[in-house]
Amino acid sequence: MKVTPREMVLFWGVALTALLAISFWFCAPKVKMWQECNKERESKRQRIKLAEYRVSQRGACEKKLQEIAQKLTKYPADQDVTADYLKILENIVRENNVTLSQRRPQKEKKQKDLYEFAIDCTWEADLGSMVHFLYALEQQKVTMDMGDLNMSLQEGGKGKLNGSFSLICLYTRTGDTSTPAKARSTGQKK
């Protein structure tokens, strides 16, 4: 039996198609796994870049943390600080023509060596007074941070605003009895 050139071309075409199908069958999962590995490698490369950037910024972050730590007021462990912060808030409000209709201090929360509590307030003022009020808060020697500031125009008020905010007060305590004195002085854990 003699094979014609046409049959030979058909045979090689079928063989090549079968070889490509078998290759695709075995290689497709490997290609997909290779693509996933490349994505994971790129993701890890980005994370390494971010970590290197953070390490390079460590000195600046520590300096900023020291500045904030110096600004934190220290109170005795048994002193209620709510009155002090309310007095500071009242002085700033009075100086900047802002009217507080409600002041609701929340309970003190402790996070390691840092203490905080929030004062929820409802206010009325014009825009200029509110801007001066916010600036005066920033200039205080104690650490107070504005959270959840909401404002809207008063109905029928010409340029009058009202709203609410949450003033977060941060401080530390001296003589904190939550960690033993020996562990604090030597830096050991409980």
PASEBA-1860 file (N, C-alpha, C; in nm, 3 decimals):
! residues 190
1> MKVTPREM> 0.083/-0.115/0.000/0.000/0.000/0.000/0.089/0.123/0.000 ~ 0.055/0.209/-0.090/0.134/0.330/-0.107/0.054/0.446/-0.048 ~ 0.124/0.532/0.031/0.061/0.648/0.093/0.076/0.766/0.000 ~ -0.034/0.829/-0.028/-0.030/0.943/-0.117/0.010/1.068/-0.039 ~ 0.061/1.169/-0.109/0.099/1.292/-0.038/-0.019/1.357/0.034 ~ -0.136/1.344/-0.021/-0.253/1.403/0.044/-0.280/1.332/0.177 ~ -0.272/1.199/0.179/-0.292/1.123/0.302/-0.185/1.156/0.405 ~ -0.062/1.175/0.357/0.049/1.209/0.446/0.023/1.344/0.514
9> VLFWGVAL> -0.025/1.442/0.439/-0.055/1.574/0.496/-0.169/1.561/0.596 ~ -0.272/1.483/0.564/-0.383/1.462/0.657/-0.334/1.392/0.784 ~ -0.247/1.289/0.769/-0.194/1.218/0.884/-0.117/1.314/0.975 ~ -0.028/1.394/0.918/0.050/1.489/0.999/-0.041/1.597/1.060 ~ -0.143/1.637/0.992/-0.238/1.736/1.046/-0.313/1.681/1.167 ~ -0.359/1.553/1.154/-0.429/1.489/1.265/-0.333/1.467/1.381 ~ -0.212/1.423/1.352/-0.112/1.398/1.457/-0.077/1.528/1.530 ~ -0.060/1.634/1.454/-0.027/1.763/1.515/-0.143/1.814/1.599
17> TALLAISF> -0.266/1.799/1.553/-0.384/1.842/1.629/-0.394/1.760/1.758 ~ -0.371/1.628/1.749/-0.376/1.543/1.868/-0.266/1.582/1.967 ~ -0.147/1.610/1.915/-0.036/1.651/2.002/-0.067/1.783/2.071 ~ -0.125/1.879/1.999/-0.163/2.008/2.059/-0.272/1.990/2.164 ~ -0.370/1.903/2.137/-0.478/1.880/2.233/-0.422/1.816/2.361 ~ -0.334/1.718/2.346/-0.274/1.652/2.464/-0.188/1.751/2.541 ~ -0.111/1.832/2.470/-0.027/1.934/2.535/-0.113/2.034/2.612 ~ -0.221/2.078/2.550/-0.310/2.173/2.617/-0.372/2.109/2.741
25> WFCAPKVK> -0.411/1.981/2.727/-0.473/1.909/2.838/-0.380/1.904/2.959 ~ -0.252/1.879/2.937/-0.156/1.867/3.047/-0.096/2.002/3.089 ~ -0.083/2.095/2.998/-0.013/2.221/3.027/-0.104/2.332/3.078 ~ -0.232/2.329/3.045/-0.321/2.438/3.086/-0.322/2.459/3.237 ~ -0.332/2.352/3.319/-0.327/2.375/3.464/-0.192/2.432/3.510 ~ -0.085/2.392/3.445/0.048/2.442/3.481/0.061/2.591/3.447 ~ 0.004/2.631/3.334/0.008/2.772/3.295/-0.072/2.856/3.394 ~ -0.188/2.804/3.432/-0.271/2.876/3.529/-0.197/2.890/3.663
33> MWQECNKE> -0.132/2.782/3.707/-0.056/2.786/3.831/0.061/2.884/3.818 ~ 0.125/2.888/3.703/0.236/2.980/3.680/0.188/3.125/3.687 ~ 0.070/3.154/3.629/0.014/3.289/3.635/-0.018/3.328/3.779 ~ -0.074/3.235/3.856/-0.104/3.263/3.996/0.024/3.288/4.075 ~ 0.128/3.212/4.047/0.258/3.233/4.114/0.314/3.371/4.081 ~ 0.300/3.413/3.957/0.347/3.546/3.918/0.270/3.656/3.991 ~ 0.137/3.639/4.002/0.057/3.737/4.075/0.099/3.742/4.222 ~ 0.118/3.624/4.282/0.159/3.619/4.422/0.298/3.681/4.441
41> RESKRQRI> 0.389/3.655/4.348/0.523/3.712/4.356/0.517/3.865/4.348 ~ 0.433/3.917/4.257/0.419/4.062/4.244/0.356/4.122/4.370 ~ 0.259/4.053/4.427/0.196/4.099/4.550/0.299/4.105/4.664 ~ 0.381/4.002/4.675/0.484/4.001/4.780/0.589/4.108/4.754 ~ 0.620/4.132/4.629/0.716/4.237/4.596/0.663/4.374/4.640 ~ 0.533/4.398/4.619/0.471/4.523/4.663/0.472/4.534/4.815 ~ 0.443/4.424/4.883/0.444/4.425/5.030/0.585/4.452/5.084 ~ 0.686/4.398/5.019/0.824/4.422/5.060/0.859/4.569/5.041
49> KLAEYRVS> 0.818/4.628/4.929/0.843/4.771/4.905/0.778/4.856/5.014 ~ 0.653/4.824/5.047/0.581/4.897/5.150/0.650/4.882/5.286 ~ 0.694/4.761/5.319/0.764/4.738/5.446/0.895/4.815/5.450 ~ 0.969/4.817/5.339/1.095/4.892/5.334/1.069/5.041/5.352 ~ 0.961/5.092/5.291/0.927/5.234/5.307/0.894/5.264/5.452 ~ 0.816/5.177/5.514/0.781/5.198/5.655/0.904/5.197/5.744 ~ 0.996/5.106/5.716/1.119/5.101/5.795/1.200/5.229/5.774 ~ 1.203/5.279/5.653/1.279/5.402/5.626/1.216/5.523/5.695
57> QRGACEKK> 1.086/5.519/5.721/1.015/5.629/5.786/1.008/5.613/5.938 ~ 1.073/5.513/5.991/1.063/5.484/6.135/1.109/5.601/6.221 ~ 1.220/5.662/6.186/1.271/5.774/6.265/1.173/5.889/6.272 ~ 1.115/5.924/6.159/1.017/6.034/6.156/0.893/5.999/6.238 ~ 0.849/5.873/6.229/0.732/5.832/6.307/0.761/5.835/6.456 ~ 0.880/5.789/6.496/0.915/5.791/6.638/0.924/5.935/6.689 ~ 0.978/6.025/6.607/0.987/6.165/6.647/0.847/6.223/6.666 ~ 0.757/6.193/6.574/0.620/6.243/6.584/0.549/6.185/6.707
65> LQEIAQKL> 0.571/6.056/6.734/0.512/5.994/6.853/0.564/6.057/6.981 ~ 0.693/6.092/6.984/0.749/6.157/7.102/0.687/6.296/7.122 ~ 0.664/6.368/7.012/0.599/6.499/7.023/0.459/6.485/7.079 ~ 0.386/6.385/7.032/0.250/6.363/7.082/0.255/6.318/7.228 ~ 0.349/6.231/7.263/0.360/6.183/7.401/0.392/6.298/7.496 ~ 0.471/6.395/7.452/0.502/6.510/7.536/0.378/6.598/7.556 ~ 0.291/6.598/7.458/0.170/6.679/7.465/0.064/6.617/7.555 ~ 0.073/6.484/7.576/-0.025/6.415/7.660/-0.012/6.461/7.805
73> TKYPADQD> -0.124/6.494/7.865/-0.128/6.536/8.004/-0.126/6.412/8.092 ~ -0.053/6.422/8.204/-0.049/6.311/8.299/-0.133/6.346/8.420 ~ -0.221/6.254/8.457/-0.308/6.272/8.573/-0.282/6.159/8.672 ~ -0.306/6.184/8.801/-0.295/6.075/8.900/-0.396/5.965/8.868 ~ -0.366/5.845/8.910/-0.448/5.728/8.876/-0.591/5.739/8.927 ~ -0.613/5.807/9.040/-0.747/5.810/9.098/-0.824/5.938/9.068 ~ -0.770/6.029/8.989/-0.836/6.157/8.961/-0.934/6.146/8.844 ~ -1.052/6.205/8.861/-1.150/6.213/8.753/-1.113/6.334/8.667
81> VTADYLKI> -1.087/6.311/8.539/-1.038/6.417/8.452/-1.149/6.483/8.370 ~ -1.269/6.433/8.380/-1.380/6.484/8.300/-1.400/6.633/8.324 ~ -1.394/6.676/8.449/-1.416/6.817/8.481/-1.310/6.906/8.417 ~ -1.183/6.863/8.418/-1.077/6.942/8.357/-1.101/6.963/8.207 ~ -1.135/6.856/8.138/-1.157/6.867/7.994/-1.283/6.945/7.962 ~ -1.386/6.931/8.043/-1.507/7.010/8.022/-1.479/7.159/8.043 ~ -1.394/7.192/8.141/-1.359/7.331/8.166/-1.280/7.388/8.047 ~ -1.187/7.312/7.993/-1.111/7.356/7.875/-1.206/7.377/7.758
89> LENIVREN> -1.298/7.283/7.738/-1.395/7.295/7.630/-1.482/7.418/7.647 ~ -1.530/7.444/7.768/-1.614/7.561/7.794/-1.539/7.691/7.766 ~ -1.412/7.699/7.805/-1.333/7.820/7.778/-1.319/7.844/7.628 ~ -1.291/7.740/7.553/-1.275/7.755/7.407/-1.407/7.794/7.343 ~ -1.516/7.733/7.388/-1.649/7.764/7.334/-1.684/7.910/7.360 ~ -1.660/7.956/7.482/-1.693/8.095/7.519/-1.610/8.195/7.438 ~ -1.481/8.166/7.419/-1.393/8.258/7.346/-1.427/8.268/7.198 ~ -1.492/8.165/7.142/-1.515/8.161/6.997/-1.662/8.169/6.957
97> NVTLSQRR> -1.749/8.211/7.049/-1.891/8.232/7.019/-1.961/8.109/6.961 ~ -1.932/7.995/7.017/-2.000/7.871/6.979/-2.091/7.835/7.095 ~ -2.213/7.794/7.065/-2.308/7.756/7.169/-2.321/7.605/7.172 ~ -2.294/7.547/7.290/-2.311/7.403/7.308/-2.443/7.380/7.381 ~ -2.535/7.312/7.317/-2.663/7.286/7.382/-2.661/7.157/7.463 ~ -2.572/7.064/7.427/-2.560/6.940/7.503/-2.413/6.900/7.512 ~ -2.376/6.845/7.628/-2.244/6.790/7.650/-2.264/6.658/7.724 ~ -2.224/6.548/7.661/-2.240/6.416/7.724/-2.106/6.344/7.728
105> PQKEKKQK> -2.038/6.351/7.844/-1.911/6.277/7.855/-1.937/6.125/7.860 ~ -1.854/6.051/7.791/-1.864/5.905/7.791/-1.771/5.846/7.898 ~ -1.775/5.717/7.913/-1.690/5.650/8.011/-1.545/5.646/7.961 ~ -1.453/5.646/8.055/-1.310/5.638/8.025/-1.277/5.497/7.974 ~ -1.191/5.493/7.872/-1.144/5.366/7.817/-0.993/5.363/7.827 ~ -0.939/5.247/7.858/-0.794/5.231/7.869/-0.744/5.143/7.756 ~ -0.637/5.189/7.692/-0.570/5.110/7.590/-0.422/5.114/7.621 ~ -0.373/5.008/7.684/-0.235/4.998/7.734/-0.209/5.114/7.829
113> DLYEFAID> -0.116/5.205/7.797/-0.083/5.318/7.886/-0.161/5.444/7.853 ~ -0.248/5.438/7.756/-0.321/5.554/7.709/-0.467/5.545/7.753 ~ -0.519/5.657/7.801/-0.658/5.664/7.843/-0.731/5.762/7.751 ~ -0.858/5.736/7.730/-0.937/5.826/7.646/-1.083/5.822/7.689 ~ -1.149/5.932/7.663/-1.294/5.935/7.675/-1.343/6.040/7.576 ~ -1.470/6.027/7.539/-1.528/6.118/7.440/-1.634/6.205/7.507 ~ -1.645/6.326/7.456/-1.752/6.417/7.498/-1.837/6.441/7.373 ~ -1.960/6.393/7.375/-2.052/6.413/7.263/-2.124/6.546/7.284
121> CTWEADLG> -2.116/6.634/7.184/-2.172/6.769/7.197/-2.264/6.801/7.080 ~ -2.363/6.884/7.108/-2.450/6.942/7.005/-2.423/7.092/7.007 ~ -2.403/7.154/6.892/-2.357/7.292/6.887/-2.437/7.376/6.787 ~ -2.421/7.511/6.804/-2.474/7.610/6.709/-2.370/7.721/6.698 ~ -2.346/7.767/6.576/-2.250/7.876/6.553/-2.257/7.917/6.407 ~ -2.185/8.025/6.374/-2.168/8.058/6.233/-2.037/7.994/6.187 ~ -2.013/7.996/6.058/-1.897/7.925/6.002/-1.766/7.981/6.056 ~ -1.752/8.114/6.062/-1.629/8.174/6.111/-1.599/8.135/6.255
129> SMVHFLYA> -1.701/8.137/6.340/-1.682/8.099/6.481/-1.641/7.952/6.492 ~ -1.701/7.868/6.410/-1.668/7.725/6.417/-1.526/7.699/6.371 ~ -1.481/7.769/6.269/-1.343/7.754/6.222/-1.246/7.798/6.332 ~ -1.273/7.912/6.397/-1.187/7.959/6.506/-1.190/7.861/6.623 ~ -1.305/7.803/6.650/-1.319/7.704/6.757/-1.231/7.582/6.728 ~ -1.238/7.530/6.606/-1.158/7.413/6.570/-1.008/7.444/6.577 ~ -0.969/7.564/6.534/-0.829/7.604/6.542/-0.785/7.615/6.687 ~ -0.869/7.672/6.772/-0.835/7.686/6.914/-0.821/7.549/6.981
137> LEQQKVTM> -0.903/7.453/6.941/-0.888/7.316/6.994/-0.753/7.259/6.958 ~ -0.711/7.282/6.836/-0.582/7.229/6.789/-0.464/7.290/6.865 ~ -0.478/7.414/6.910/-0.369/7.486/6.975/-0.356/7.456/7.125 ~ -0.447/7.380/7.181/-0.443/7.352/7.324/-0.322/7.266/7.359 ~ -0.278/7.279/7.485/-0.164/7.202/7.532/-0.202/7.060/7.572 ~ -0.329/7.029/7.568/-0.376/6.893/7.595/-0.416/6.830/7.462 ~ -0.422/6.697/7.462/-0.454/6.627/7.338/-0.604/6.601/7.331 ~ -0.667/6.673/7.240/-0.810/6.653/7.212/-0.823/6.644/7.061
145> DMGDLNMS> -0.901/6.547/7.018/-0.917/6.524/6.875/-1.065/6.526/6.840 ~ -1.097/6.592/6.731/-1.236/6.602/6.687/-1.271/6.478/6.606 ~ -1.381/6.416/6.642/-1.428/6.300/6.568/-1.575/6.319/6.534 ~ -1.618/6.266/6.424/-1.758/6.269/6.383/-1.818/6.409/6.387 ~ -1.760/6.503/6.316/-1.813/6.638/6.308/-1.924/6.642/6.203 ~ -2.044/6.677/6.246/-2.158/6.690/6.156/-2.207/6.834/6.161 ~ -2.240/6.891/6.046/-2.294/7.027/6.045/-2.396/7.042/5.934 ~ -2.492/7.132/5.961/-2.593/7.163/5.860/-2.642/7.305/5.885
153> LQEGGKGK> -2.704/7.363/5.784/-2.760/7.498/5.797/-2.884/7.492/5.884 ~ -2.901/7.593/5.969/-3.023/7.601/6.049/-3.136/7.648/5.959 ~ -3.254/7.600/5.986/-3.370/7.643/5.908/-3.398/7.789/5.938 ~ -3.407/7.871/5.836/-3.438/8.012/5.851/-3.324/8.094/5.907 ~ -3.213/8.030/5.944/-3.098/8.103/5.998/-3.011/8.154/5.885 ~ -2.975/8.280/5.894/-2.892/8.339/5.788/-2.745/8.312/5.823 ~ -2.691/8.206/5.764/-2.550/8.172/5.786/-2.525/8.099/5.917 ~ -2.627/8.062/5.988/-2.611/7.989/6.114/-2.604/7.840/6.085
161> LNGSFSLI> -2.514/7.775/6.153/-2.496/7.631/6.139/-2.528/7.563/6.271 ~ -2.562/7.437/6.264/-2.574/7.356/6.384/-2.529/7.215/6.350 ~ -2.507/7.138/6.453/-2.463/7.002/6.430/-2.416/6.936/6.558 ~ -2.334/6.836/6.541/-2.281/6.764/6.656/-2.137/6.724/6.628 ~ -2.065/6.694/6.734/-1.930/6.641/6.722/-1.899/6.559/6.844 ~ -1.798/6.480/6.830/-1.748/6.399/6.941/-1.604/6.442/6.964 ~ -1.575/6.494/7.083/-1.442/6.541/7.117/-1.373/6.429/7.196 ~ -1.266/6.375/7.141/-1.195/6.264/7.204/-1.077/6.320/7.281
169> CLYTRTGD> -1.074/6.295/7.411/-0.971/6.346/7.501/-0.875/6.232/7.535 ~ -0.746/6.256/7.515/-0.643/6.156/7.539/-0.549/6.202/7.649 ~ -0.506/6.110/7.735/-0.415/6.144/7.845/-0.354/6.016/7.899 ~ -0.258/6.031/7.990/-0.196/5.918/8.058/-0.217/5.932/8.207 ~ -0.185/5.830/8.278/-0.198/5.830/8.424/-0.061/5.804/8.487 ~ -0.033/5.874/8.597/0.088/5.846/8.674/0.050/5.753/8.786 ~ 0.142/5.666/8.823/0.113/5.574/8.931/0.005/5.474/8.895 ~ -0.003/5.435/8.767/-0.103/5.339/8.723/-0.077/5.206/8.793
177> TSTPAKAR> -0.178/5.152/8.857/-0.162/5.029/8.935/-0.196/4.904/8.856 ~ -0.220/4.918/8.726/-0.260/4.801/8.647/-0.143/4.709/8.618 ~ -0.018/4.760/8.617/0.099/4.675/8.598/0.186/4.688/8.721 ~ 0.243/4.580/8.770/0.327/4.587/8.889/0.445/4.679/8.868 ~ 0.490/4.747/8.974/0.599/4.845/8.965/0.727/4.780/8.916 ~ 0.756/4.659/8.961/0.880/4.592/8.918/0.878/4.566/8.768 ~ 0.764/4.521/8.714/0.753/4.494/8.570/0.764/4.623/8.491 ~ 0.709/4.734/8.544/0.719/4.861/8.472/0.862/4.910/8.470
185> STGQKK> 0.935/4.898/8.582/1.069/4.954/8.589/1.169/4.874/8.509 ~ 1.149/4.741/8.498/1.244/4.659/8.425/1.200/4.633/8.281 ~ 1.077/4.672/8.248/1.028/4.653/8.111/0.982/4.509/8.087 ~ 0.963/4.428/8.192/0.920/4.291/8.176/0.768/4.286/8.164 ~ 0.721/4.177/8.105/0.577/4.155/8.096/0.528/4.094/8.225 ~ 0.395/4.107/8.246/0.334/4.047/8.365/0.346/3.897/8.363
END
